[in-house]
C-alpha cells in the first residue's frame, strides 16, 4: 500500500501467535523529496470530519502534512484490515510506525477504532512519533485510543 514517495508505504499482516492484525506505516524517506514534503506541511488544520467522533473537541487541530499523508492510504488500509478481520473476527489490531509512520499510525488507529466493530481492541505503538496535533487533540486522543 502506498507509493514510497508522497504516499508512504504501509502493510497489513496477521500474527497467528498473537491473534493480532498488524498495520505498519513507513516513516519519512529522507532520499525522497515528496516524502519530506509530508513533514514540512506543518500548518495546523482542523481534524477531518471522518476522524471526528463524539467527544472530539471543537478546537482540535492536527499537522496538515500528516493528515494529508494518512488520507492517501486510510481506505485501502481499512479494507485490508476488514478483509483479515472477516477471517479472524476476534483478532485485535495493532497499528505501528516510525516518525511520519507513527503519526499516520495514530490517525489510522482513531479511524479504525471508529470503523471496526466496537468490541475490536485497537492499539497504537509509535516510535519517534512527532507531535500530531494541538493540546486539545492530544488530551482527547489520550482518552480515546490505547497508546503503548
Long-range contacts (C-beta under 8 A, 24 or more apart in sequence): 1-73, 1-76, 1-77, 1-80, 2-26, 2-72, 2-73, 4-29, 4-32, 4-35, 5-29, 5-32, 5-34, 5-35, 6-34, 6-35, 6-37, 6-38, 6-69, 6-72, 7-69, 7-72, 7-73, 8-35, 8-38, 8-69, 8-73, 8-100, 8-101, 8-104, 10-73, 10-76, 10-77, 10-101, 10-104, 12-77, 12-80, 12-81, 12-84, 14-84, 14-87, 14-88, 14-91, 18-92, 18-94, 19-88, 19-90, 19-91, 19-92, 20-91, 20-92, 20-93, 20-94, 21-81, 21-84, 21-85, 21-88, 21-91, 21-92, 21-93, 21-94, 22-93, 22-94, 22-95, 22-96, 23-77, 23-81, 23-93, 23-94, 23-95, 23-96, 23-105, 23-108, 23-112, 24-96, 24-97, 24-101, 25-73, 25-95, 25-96, 25-97, 25-100, 25-101, 25-102, 25-104, 25-105, 25-108, 26-97, 26-98, 26-100, 26-101, 27-97, 27-98, 27-99, 27-100, 27-101, 27-102, 27-128, 28-99, 28-100, 35-100, 37-65, 38-65, 38-66, 38-68, 38-69, 38-100, 39-65, 39-100, 39-130, 40-65, 41-65, 41-68, 44-133, 44-134, 47-133, 47-137, 50-74, 50-111, 51-107, 51-110, 51-111, 51-114, 53-110, 53-114, 53-144, 55-140, 55-143, 55-144, 56-140, 57-136, 57-137, 57-139, 57-140, 59-134, 59-136, 60-133, 60-134, 60-136, 60-137, 60-140, 61-133, 61-134, 61-136, 61-137, 62-107, 62-132, 62-133, 62-134, 62-137, 63-103, 63-130, 63-131, 63-132, 63-133, 66-100, 66-103, 66-104, 66-107, 66-130, 66-132, 67-107, 69-100, 69-103, 69-104, 70-103, 70-104, 70-107, 70-108, 70-111, 73-104, 73-108, 74-107, 74-108, 74-111, 77-108, 77-112, 78-111, 78-112, 78-115, 81-112, 81-116, 82-115, 82-116, 85-116, 85-117, 85-120, 89-117, 92-120, 92-121, 92-122, 92-123, 93-120, 93-121, 93-122, 93-123, 94-123, 94-124, 94-125, 95-122, 95-123, 95-124, 95-125, 96-124, 96-125, 96-126, 96-127, 97-126, 97-127, 98-126, 98-127, 98-128, 99-127, 99-128, 99-129, 99-130, 100-130, 101-126, 102-126, 102-127, 102-128, 102-129, 102-130, 103-129, 103-130, 103-132, 105-129, 106-132, 106-141, 106-145, 106-147, 107-132, 109-145, 110-141, 110-144, 110-145, 113-144, 113-145, 121-146, 122-146, 123-147, 123-148, 124-148
